Amino acid sequence: MNCLNCDNSLTENNKFCSQCGAKVVSDRLTLKWYLEEFSENFLKVDNKLFKTISALIIKPEYVINGYIKGLRKKYFAPLSFLIVALTLSGLNVFLLKNGYLGDIDYSRFSSNSQDLTSDNLEYLENYMNFTYSYYNVLLFLMIPFLAFISKVVFFNIKSFNFFEHLVIYTYSYSLCSIIGFSLLAFNIIFKFDYFNFSASLLILYIIYHIYALRRVFGLSKTKIAVKTLLFIPVFLVFYFLLVILFSIVFALYILSKGIVNA
């Protein structure tokens, strides 16, 4: 008998492959097996996912700097962690679009909501639905966007290249998405206004990133305050340009689909 993973020769008594460490599976897959796998990988308090989340909250530099320096087994790899975040974000969008998070007042996304016409409101609603439909794509693209701005703002920290900034934001942005999803239970139970709930999460995300970046880069309170004040205007400039680009793409989309009259 040979290992199906590395083709190493095995005996009948082997439970694990001595070459690659893979578990030897000889039984048929059953419901019990699925439940055991789920429990082993997601429900145990000491598993990698919970370790990664708790460490990123308490001491983010252990996970981020550790991964950059070669710590690759103790915590979730950044891309694996991102996949978890994207999965939960997809579920979040599903709950939102199907009304489980309450009705959304789309007029509140406009700065002049009192002057909105029915056509403008329909356009805004379609715009938000289009955003939700491609939310995971936008989340994925937001990470290199933030990494680029971070590299510009923290230009004096030469020890981190662009791809290492990418690791920072893959972890931090994924964690924020996971935390946001975990807090949805409060929104479902207490029926908070979704606009206020989203705004509160945004503030929480900003605070976390300030905290995480300070620890990752080893900055003083004064230095991280200066960098934050620099980060905000740089971010807003690039974000404004991206919003314009996204709006153009959306306008071309609705014209091609005939969703609203041009």
RADANOR-V889059 format. One line per field, one symbol per residue. phi: phi as a letter, one per 30 degrees, with the letter a starting at -180 (. if undefined). psi: psi as a letter, one per 30 degrees, with the letter a starting at -180 (. if undefined). burial: b if it has 24 or more other C-alpha atoms within 12 Angstrom, else e. A space follows every 50 residues. Layout:
phi = ???
psi = ???
burial = ???
This chain:
phi = .cddcbiddbcdddcbdddcidddcbcddbdeddddddddcbcddcdddd ddddddddbedddddddddkdccdbddedddddddddddddededddcid cjdcdddddcdbddcddddddddddddddddddcdddddddddddddddd dddcddcddcdedddddedddddddddddeddddeddddchddddddddd dddddddddddddddddicddddddddddddedddddddddddddddddd ddddddcidbdd
psi = klkfefgkkllffkflkfefgkkjjfllkleeeeeeeeeefffkegleee eeeeeeeeiffeeeeeeefgjfeelkleeeeeeeeeeeeeeeeeeefggf glkkjffffkfhffgkleeeeeeeeeeeeeeeegeeeeeeffefeeeeee eeehffiffjaefeeeeefeeeeeeeeeeeefffeeeeefhlkeeeeeee eeeeeeeeeeeeeeeefhlleeeeeeeefeeeeeeeeeeeeeeeeeeeee eeefeefhelk.
burial = eebeeeeeeeeeeeeebeeeeeebeeeeeeeeeeeeeeeeeeeeeeebbb bbbebbbebbbbbbbbbbeeeeeebbbbbebbbbbbebbbbbbeebeeee beebebbeeeeeeeeeeeeeeebbbbbbebebeebbeebbebbebbbbbb bebbeeeeebebebbbbbbbbbbbbbbbbbbeebeebeeeeeebeebbee beeebeebbbbbbbbbbeeeeeebeebbeebeeebeeeeeeeeeeeeeeb beeeeeeeeeee
